[in-house]
Amino acid sequence: MEAPDPGHVERVYEHDAIAEPDGSVPVAVVNRARGLGAYEVFNNRQLPIHFVWRMLGEGTYVVGIEPCTNRVAGRLDARERGELIVLAPGEKRVYDLELGALDGGAAIDAFAGRVAALGGV
């Protein structure tokens, strides 16, 4: 990650996620120097799109990871593509999402091993 920049403009990146055989996708943001990280595991059959959101401005230095049902272009784009999910009255959906913390180098290495087993970075 680059240093904070007063002129930085928010950026969102859509990623093609590699899933485990059951559809689970492990994603994390880590700071190895401090030995901590945050992770999510989501099912790409339920949440097929994944974003990394970065605002690296001075005073507003944030990175977010976000599984989603549609692309960053929003609802109108999703409707045009035929991807918009509209629930009927009384209909519900269930999503499998695990959020957690990685505390220490061993936890980070174990999670990184899970990702590496998928052929990820």
N, C-alpha and C positions, 0 to 999 in steps of 0.2 A: 504494500500500500504506500502511496506517496504521502508526503507531509501535507498538513492542512494548507489550503490555498484560498486567499480571500476572494478570488474570482471564480472559484469552482462552481460549476453548474451541475445540478442533480442529474444522475444517469441511472438508467435501468437497463439491465442486460437479461435477455431471455436465454435460458440454457436448455439444451437437449439433455435430459437426465438419463442416466443408465440405471436400470432397476435390477434388483435381485429377482430370483425366479418367482417369488410371490407378489411382485409389484412394488415392494418396499424400496424407497430411494433414501439413502442416508446422505445428509448434507450438513456441513459444519463451517463455522467461522472460528478460527483459532488464533490465539496470540501465544506462540510457543515460548517467546521470551518471558512471558508472565505465567506460563503454564495454565492457561485457562481458555475455555472456548464455550460456544453455545452450539447446540445441534438440533436438527429436526429429522424425523423419519416420517415420510408420508407415502401414500400409495398412489402410484402414477395412473392407476386405472380410475381413481376417484378425482385426483388433482393432477391433470396431465401436463400442466404448464409450470415452469419454475423460473423465478426471477431472483436476481441479485440487484439490490437497490443501493446506490452509493451517493452520499452527499458528503464530500470531503472538504467542505469549506471551513474557514476559521470560525470557531465558536459553534459550528454545527457539523460535527465530524461523526457520521453515522454510516453503518453498513447494515443492511437488512437482507434476510433470506426469506422467500415467500413462495410456497406452493399455491397454485391458483387453478380455477376452472376455466379461465379465459385469458387471452393475451393482454399485453400492456395497453393495447389500443382501446380497450374498453368494451362496453356492452354493445354499442352500435356496430363495431367491427365484428364482434362475436355473432351478432344476429345476422349480419351479411354473410358470414362464413358458414352459417348453420350450426354454430357451436354454442350458442347461448342456451343456458339451462333455465327453463321457466318451470316453476313448481305449480301444479294444479292445486286448487283449494283442498286442504287437508293432506296433501302429499308431503313427505319428508325425505330427507337424505341423511345418511350417516357417513362421516368421514373419519378415517383412521389417521391420527396425527400424534406423534410423540415429540415432545419438546424437552430438552434437558441441558444440563451443564456438564462440561468436561473439566475436571479438576485435577491438574497435574499432568506431567509428561506421559505417564503410563496410560491414563485414560485417553489422552490425545492420540498416542501411538496406536492404541487398540482401535479407536474409531477410524483413524487413517488407514489401518490395515483392512478394515471392512470396506472402505471405499476403494482402496487399491485392488482388492480382490475382484472388483467389477471392471477393472481396466481403466479406472479414473485416475486423476492426478493425485 
